[in-house]
Amino acid sequence: MSPRQAIECFHLVFLRALTARVEEKALTCLKGGANLRFFMKSIRYSEDMDFDVAVIAKATLAKKVDVLLGAPLVVKPLAAMGLELHDASKPKQTETTQRWKAGIRIRETGEVIRTRLEFSRRQAIIGGAFEAMESSIATSYGMPPFPAMHYPADRAIVQKIHALSDRAEPQPRDVFDLQHLFTVTPSAPRLSLLEMAWLPRAIENAMRVSFDDYVAKVVAYMDPEQAEAFASRGAWEAMQAGVVERLESFAQ
């Protein structure tokens, strides 16, 4: 198992454990790269896993995640795949953001890979859907696909536009993810006036991302069997131009 696969396996196991109780399914909502990977067949592995959370009190969520990280529901499936939780910490626990860092050890090699779980507090989960994930990724690890609360493509596009406009340093993954989302969702989402205001900065930042950053931060995290088709400068420039064109069309 590669380091990328070990992290992905942990993410899947944790997500299944987190959403195992049906009555709590609407309290957390998966977003970001893991959402695109598990529900929309993105070829980009996600380093971390991000959620929105509502209703659950800070102390309650902290206890729930702490318990899950040591629970048989997480530990046993990892062990069956030759993995174990090496260490875990919770360096940020505020009223708006709760973050855990974890090291996953591959028993065969002894290598420890780092990942992060982050929960951002919202007043409510808006636009989320409780749906079954794409089957191919889960079954590749010998796990049956399962349903979880996540943001569908239209809301994911809005979130990615916000991320692209809001970061001090633009990230190539936002451009790549938008290109993927535009492919799986031909129709444009309806943007509010606030969301429309993000477009100029998002377009500017999309054009600022360099090819070298894209190779280091996106191509390196792709499924190796498919990375070659996306690794050239020409592929990047076409993707970048396509995303900018789509973003500009939203403002028309």
N, C-alpha and C positions, 0 to 999 in steps of 0.2 A: 504494500500500500504506500503510495506516495504521500509526502507531507500535505499536499493540497487535499487529497482524498481523506486523509486522517482527520483534518479539520472539518471537512464536509460531513463525514460520518458522525462526528461529535455533534455538529449542528442539527442533523436530522434526528439523532437520538434525543437530544435535549428538547427540540421542538415537539416531538411526539409526547414526551413526558410532560411538558408544560401544558399541552392542550388535551391531556388525557381525560380530564374531568369536563364533561359536556357543559355543565352549568357555568363554567368559567371561560368558555370559549370566546366570548365577546369582550373580555377584559384586556386582552393583549392582541396586537395585530402586527404580523411580520411585514417588514418593509425592506427597502434597499436591495443590495446585490443578491442576498440569499433568497428573497422573494422572487426576483427575476429568474434565478437559477432553478428553484424548486417548482415554480408554477408556470413559468413562461419559457423554459428550455434555453436559457442563456448559456453560452459556452464558457462564460467567465466564472471561474471559481471565486467565491467570496471569502475574504480573510476573516471577516467578523460577522456577527449576526445582530441586527437591530430591530427593535420593536417599538411601537407606540403602546402606551398603557393608560387605562382610565379606571377610575373608581377605586382600585386597590390602593390601600394606604401604603406609604413608604415602608414602614416597619413590617407590614404583612407581606409585601413583595420580597423584601430582603430575606425574611424567614423562609418563604416559599422556595426561592431560588437556592438558598443555602442548603435546604433539605434535599431538593432535587439533585443537586450536584453530588450528593453522597448516597442517593437512594438506589436500590436495586434496579429500578426502572431505567436508570442511566448507566450504572456501573456494570450490570450483567451484559447488556448488549455490546457495550464497548469491549469488555473482556472477551466476548465470543469472537470479536473481530481483531483481537490482538492489540487492543488499545487500553490505556488506563489514564484516568485523570491524575496528573502528576502533582499539580498544586492549583490552588484557586485563591484569589483575593478579590476584594471589592473596594478599589481605591477611590471611587467617587459615589457618594450616596447623598444626594441633595433632594430637595422637594421637586425638582424638575428633571433630573437625570440620575439614573442608578446604573453603575457600570461594574461588571465583573471581568477579571482577567483570568484566563485558565491556560495551563500547560497540558498538552496531550502527548503522552509518551507512547511511541511505537515500540512494542516489546521486542520485536525481531531485531531492530537496529539500536534501540536505546535512545533514539533521537526524540527530543522534546520540541514540539511546535506550539507556538503561542497564538491564542485567539482572544476575542473579546465579545462579551454579551452586553448589549446596552439597551436600556429602556428609557424612553422619553415620555414624560407625563403629558397627557392631553385631557381636556375637560370631557371629551367624548371621542369614541372611534367613529369617524365619519367616512362612509364610502367603503368600508371593509366588507369582505365576503368570506363566509365559512364554506370552503370548497376543498375537494380532493386535489392533491398535487399531481403533477405529471408523473406517470408511473416509472419512467425509464431510470431516473436517478436513484430513487429509493430501491428499486429492484436490483440495481447494479451492486448494492451492498447487502443483498439478501433480505431486505426489509420490504414488507408490503406497503404500498402507498397509503397515506392516511390523510384525512381532512384537517385543515387548520385555518385559523383566521388570518387573512392576508389582504393586501391592497391589490385590486385588479389593475390591468394595464392603464386605464384612463387616469386613475388616481396616482399611479406610479409615475406617469409622465409629468403630472403637475409637481410631484415631489422632486423629481429630477431637475425640472426647470428651476425650482426654488434653490436646490443645492448648487446648481451651476451658477446661479446669480449671486449666491450668498457667501461662497467661499472666498477667503482672502487670496488663496492660491488655487486656481482652477485645477480640477482633477480630470485626467483623461477618461477615467471610468464613467464619468457622467455623460460624456459625449458618446462613448461606446454604448452605454445602457440606453440612451435616448434613441440611437440608431436602431437598436434591437426592438425597443418598444414601438417605434414608428413602423417597423416591419410587421409586428404581430397585431398592431392596431391601426389599420389604414385611416380610420376616421379620427379627426382631432377632438380632444376633449373640450368642453366649454370652460373658458377661463373667466374667473371673476375679475372685477376691476383691479383688485389688489394683485392677483396673479398675472394680469396683463402688464402690470408695472414692473414685473421681474424680467420681462423679455429683453429689453435693451442690454441690461447687464449680462444676462445669460448668453446672448449672442456675442457680445464682446469677449466674454471669457471662453466661449467655445472656440473662437478664432485665435486665442492666445496659447492654447495647448500645443506643445511641441511634439514632433514625431518621436524624439528620443524618450520623452516622458511616457508616451503611449506604449512604446515597446517595453520599457522597464516596468510599468505599473499596470498594464492591461494584457499585452500579449503574453507576458510571463505567467499570467494567471488563467490563461485559456486552456481548454481541453487540448492536449498536445496533438491529437489526431486532426484537429480542425484549425489550429493556430496558424499554420503555414499560409492559408488563404487570406488571412487578415494581417500578416506581418510586414507587408511591403509599404514603402512610403506612398505609392500610388493608391493602395487600398485605404490608408489612413486619410489622405487628402480628399478622396472621394467621399468617405464617411463624414469627415468634418464639414465639407461643403454641403452635403445632403442634410445634415442636422441643422446647420445655419439656415438653409433655405426653408426647411419646415418650420423653424422657429419664427422666421420672418413672415411666413404665411399666416401665422396665428394673429399677427397684429393687423392684418389687412381687413 
